[in-house]
Amino acid sequence: MEAQPASDTLAEADRFSALLRALTPATTERESLDRITAFEALKATLTAVQIREAVAFEQQRRTRDALNSVPVAKQGRRAGDEIGLARKTSPGTGRKFLTTARTLSADLPSTLTALSSGVISDVKAQIIVDETSDLTPEQRRRVDLRMRNTLPEAGLGTLRNEARALAAELAADDTAKRAAEAASHRRVTMTPTRHGMGRVNATLPLIQAVAVFEGLRTAADTKVAAGDAGGRTHSQMMADLLVERTTGQAEAGAVPMEVHIVIDTDSLLDSGRVPAWLPGYGPLPSRTARDSIAANRARAFIRRLFTTPTEKQLVGMESRRREFSGLLRRMVVFRDDVCRTPWCDARIKHADHVQAAAEGGPTTMENASGLCASCNYAKEHPGWRHQAAENDLVVLTPSGRRYKVGPRPFMTRVRIPRRSPLTPAGARDWGQALAGFLDPQDETPPHPPPSDFSSLEYQFRSRIIADSG
């Protein structure tokens, strides 16, 4: 197929733009949503086309600079500025776009293909670029291959956390050093805002930040439940408690607080590289988690959890109660991590039945969903329905749309075995030699687990939970 002349391409683009501008809104709900979906895919495709053009433009500019005897170090240096202006954005934004374009074109082919096909948005592509920016090109390509099946259905927060976890594993030593260096830059800043208000920002190591936030949230929950809110909202209560505890203006009670750290057995007891996970918050470098647990003076409780061989879900349990509480609720939160609704990354507030208990739905892991408050209330609205399909959740909307989301991995990891310390120097390590069988290639749907949990072929992988509080 011959390339279309540039003038014809631009003319077609102008005609198509005019067609869209003159397009009248759809007259039915279904057609409106179909158009929105199609236009979103079109936006992604246009971004991918812009990426190809940006890379080509930089190469053309480098060639021109070389012909004009511009020093090699300076060739193409301002290409990003021009691209920014051409896109009607700042030069800095243009440079960032060009950096993204280079990375996607050279090192992230699966992500670029998904963007070009309209499967993902440019925001998701940018997340993959950002979270792999510290990796080598080869490591980026491994993350790109590993994430290709996660890209379509993951929400932005989930996608960022999983890509960050994979990057942390592939560059575990460098990640630990960067985490330690970042901790040295912890700080508190204050920014005046409108209407006589100010914003206090604290940049802390992740575990400390989670502990501060969870402590304030738990204390506010306690005061609200006791009727001591005095007309204040939950957020106002947390803000007041922050002031009281940092300034000493009022005596703060001792509030029980827990920080849950999900960590691979090897990463806890040895020098494993798989990152730990703070449920609802994301990955933590394995060495940082290990050191934090060892140095923590608070009581630590170790619990072993088991997953299915595919590491897609925790082993289920059930209750005779109508509500999800205690250990069962905690397992639901660990399994789902964030709100289970497709693309929603809000923190879990409610553990509820997929099939309502009033309709005979059992109180089991299989019939449980960890949802944010908004999504849980939405499924009770007329026309909305949630359905459990094996390990998947199906969301049906009033417009007749059907969305399905599968189980999230309990821990995000690249299956790369470490060299055994028992292997003699210079000898071949068979665990590493077999890594190709473990790395993601052309993935096929996993075999469903047998219904008989006593089967010898059904092996569970152990995980350890460190609850410090």
FENWO-V365344 format. One record per residue. RES is the residue in one small letter. PHI is phi in whole degrees, 0 to 359 (* if undefined). Layout:
res=RES phi=PHI
res=RES phi=PHI
This chain:
res=m phi=*
res=e phi=285
res=a phi=293
res=q phi=282
res=p phi=306
res=a phi=301
res=s phi=296
res=d phi=293
res=t phi=298
res=l phi=293
res=a phi=294
res=e phi=296
res=a phi=298
res=d phi=295
res=r phi=294
res=f phi=293
res=s phi=299
res=a phi=295
res=l phi=300
res=l phi=292
res=r phi=295
res=a phi=272
res=l phi=291
res=t phi=275
res=p phi=301
res=a phi=296
res=t phi=260
res=t phi=231
res=e phi=299
res=r phi=300
res=e phi=294
res=s phi=299
res=l phi=292
res=d phi=298
res=r phi=294
res=i phi=301
res=t phi=297
res=a phi=294
res=f phi=290
res=e phi=294
res=a phi=295
res=l phi=296
res=k phi=302
res=a phi=296
res=t phi=298
res=l phi=297
res=t phi=297
res=a phi=297
res=v phi=295
res=q phi=299
res=i phi=299
res=r phi=299
res=e phi=293
res=a phi=295
res=v phi=296
res=a phi=296
res=f phi=297
res=e phi=298
res=q phi=295
res=q phi=297
res=r phi=292
res=r phi=297
res=t phi=298
res=r phi=295
res=d phi=296
res=a phi=295
res=l phi=295
res=n phi=267
res=s phi=62
res=v phi=288
res=p phi=307
res=v phi=305
res=a phi=296
res=k phi=255
res=q phi=292
res=g phi=73
res=r phi=298
res=r phi=259
res=a phi=299
res=g phi=296
res=d phi=298
res=e phi=293
res=i phi=297
res=g phi=301
res=l phi=294
res=a phi=298
res=r phi=270
res=k phi=61
res=t phi=230
res=s phi=290
res=p phi=302
res=g phi=300
res=t phi=295
res=g phi=295
res=r phi=295
res=k phi=296
res=f phi=296
res=l phi=293
res=t phi=299
res=t phi=299
res=a phi=297
res=r phi=299
res=t phi=297
res=l phi=297
res=s phi=292
res=a phi=270
res=d phi=238
res=l phi=233
res=p phi=295
res=s phi=293
res=t phi=295
res=l phi=295
res=t phi=296
res=a phi=297
res=l phi=292
res=s phi=298
res=s phi=277
res=g phi=79
res=v phi=285
res=i phi=233
res=s phi=268
res=d phi=294
res=v phi=295
res=k phi=295
res=a phi=298
res=q phi=295
res=i phi=298
res=i phi=298
res=v phi=297
res=d phi=297
res=e phi=283
res=t phi=249
res=s phi=295
res=d phi=268
res=l phi=267
res=t phi=283
res=p phi=306
res=e phi=295
res=q phi=294
res=r phi=298
res=r phi=294
res=r phi=291
res=v phi=295
res=d phi=302
res=l phi=292
res=r phi=292
res=m phi=267
res=r phi=296
res=n phi=273
res=t phi=275
res=l phi=308
res=p phi=296
res=e phi=258
res=a phi=287
res=g phi=286
res=l phi=296
res=g phi=295
res=t phi=298
res=l phi=298
res=r phi=297
res=n phi=296
res=e phi=292
res=a phi=295
res=r phi=294
res=a phi=295
res=l phi=295
res=a phi=296
res=a phi=294
res=e phi=287
res=l phi=292
res=a phi=235
res=a phi=302
res=d phi=295
res=d phi=293
res=t phi=296
res=a phi=297
res=k phi=296
res=r phi=293
res=a phi=294
res=a phi=294
res=e phi=293
res=a phi=296
res=a phi=297
res=s phi=289
res=h phi=257
res=r phi=299
res=r phi=197
res=v phi=233
res=t phi=233
res=m phi=229
res=t phi=237
res=p phi=295
res=t phi=236
res=r phi=289
res=h phi=60
res=g phi=70
res=m phi=253
res=g phi=217
res=r phi=244
res=v phi=262
res=n phi=246
res=a phi=244
res=t phi=259
res=l phi=230
res=p phi=305
res=l phi=304
res=i phi=297
res=q phi=295
res=a phi=296
res=v phi=297
res=a phi=298
res=v phi=297
res=f phi=295
res=e phi=294
res=g phi=297
res=l phi=293
res=r phi=295
res=t phi=295
res=a phi=296
res=a phi=294
res=d phi=302
res=t phi=296
res=k phi=293
res=v phi=296
res=a phi=296
res=a phi=276
res=g phi=78
res=d phi=260
res=a phi=289
res=g phi=63
res=g phi=85
res=r phi=276
res=t phi=284
res=h phi=299
res=s phi=295
res=q phi=296
res=m phi=298
res=m phi=297
res=a phi=295
res=d phi=295
res=l phi=295
res=l phi=299
res=v phi=296
res=e phi=298
res=r phi=283
res=t phi=268
res=t phi=255
res=g phi=76
res=q phi=293
res=a phi=217
res=e phi=280
res=a phi=263
res=g phi=285
res=a phi=283
res=v phi=252
res=p phi=301
res=m phi=217
res=e phi=231
res=v phi=240
res=h phi=264
res=i phi=238
res=v phi=268
res=i phi=219
res=d phi=296
res=t phi=306
res=d phi=295
res=s phi=288
res=l phi=277
res=l phi=263
res=d phi=225
res=s phi=254
res=g phi=301
res=r phi=258
res=v phi=294
res=p phi=298
res=a phi=285
res=w phi=222
res=l phi=264
res=p phi=309
res=g phi=89
res=y phi=238
res=g phi=116
res=p phi=283
res=l phi=222
res=p phi=309
res=s phi=302
res=r phi=293
res=t phi=297
res=a phi=296
res=r phi=297
res=d phi=294
res=s phi=294
res=i phi=293
res=a phi=292
res=a phi=271
res=n phi=289
res=r phi=277
res=a phi=287
res=r phi=293
res=a phi=242
res=f phi=248
res=i phi=255
res=r phi=233
res=r phi=263
res=l phi=245
res=f phi=238
res=t phi=240
res=t phi=289
res=p phi=304
res=t phi=281
res=e phi=59
res=k phi=275
res=q phi=201
res=l phi=286
res=v phi=295
res=g phi=284
res=m phi=213
res=e phi=225
res=s phi=220
res=r phi=274
res=r phi=280
res=r phi=271
res=e phi=245
res=f phi=270
res=s phi=215
res=g phi=60
res=l phi=295
res=l phi=298
res=r phi=296
res=r phi=297
res=m phi=295
res=v phi=297
res=v phi=295
res=f phi=297
res=r phi=293
res=d phi=274
res=d phi=70
res=v phi=228
res=c phi=312
res=r phi=282
res=t phi=300
res=p phi=308
res=w phi=68
res=c phi=264
res=d phi=248
res=a phi=293
res=r phi=292
res=i phi=289
res=k phi=248
res=h phi=237
res=a phi=254
res=d phi=225
res=h phi=284
res=v phi=290
res=q phi=268
res=a phi=305
res=a phi=299
res=a phi=295
res=e phi=263
res=g phi=95
res=g phi=292
res=p phi=283
res=t phi=268
res=t phi=227
res=m phi=301
res=e phi=294
res=n phi=253
res=a phi=247
res=s phi=223
res=g phi=272
res=l phi=231
res=c phi=285
res=a phi=300
res=s phi=297
res=c phi=291
res=n phi=292
res=y phi=291
res=a phi=296
res=k phi=289
res=e phi=270
res=h phi=285
res=p phi=306
res=g phi=96
res=w phi=264
res=r phi=212
res=h phi=248
res=q phi=228
res=a phi=265
res=a phi=235
res=e phi=53
res=n phi=262
res=d phi=262
res=l phi=244
res=v phi=250
res=v phi=250
res=l phi=253
res=t phi=255
res=p phi=300
res=s phi=279
res=g phi=94
res=r phi=286
res=r phi=234
res=y phi=240
res=k phi=236
res=v phi=231
res=g phi=269
res=p phi=290
res=r phi=275
res=p phi=301
res=f phi=296
res=m phi=225
res=t phi=273
res=r phi=207
res=v phi=263
res=r phi=280
res=i phi=240
res=p phi=291
res=r phi=282
res=r phi=293
res=s phi=291
res=p phi=294
res=l phi=275
res=t phi=283
res=p phi=300
res=a phi=301
res=g phi=85
res=a phi=276
res=r phi=282
res=d phi=267
res=w phi=291
res=g phi=297
res=q phi=286
res=a phi=296
res=l phi=269
res=a phi=300
res=g phi=298
res=f phi=284
res=l phi=264
res=d phi=294
res=p phi=292
res=q phi=245
res=d phi=277
res=e phi=288
res=t phi=248
res=p phi=303
res=p phi=295
res=h phi=292
res=p phi=295
res=p phi=294
res=p phi=294
res=s phi=290
res=d phi=269
res=f phi=291
res=s phi=273
res=s phi=302
res=l phi=293
res=e phi=281
res=y phi=263
res=q phi=263
res=f phi=260
res=r phi=263
res=s phi=274
res=r phi=229
res=i phi=242
res=i phi=253
res=a phi=251
res=d phi=261
res=s phi=251
res=g phi=189
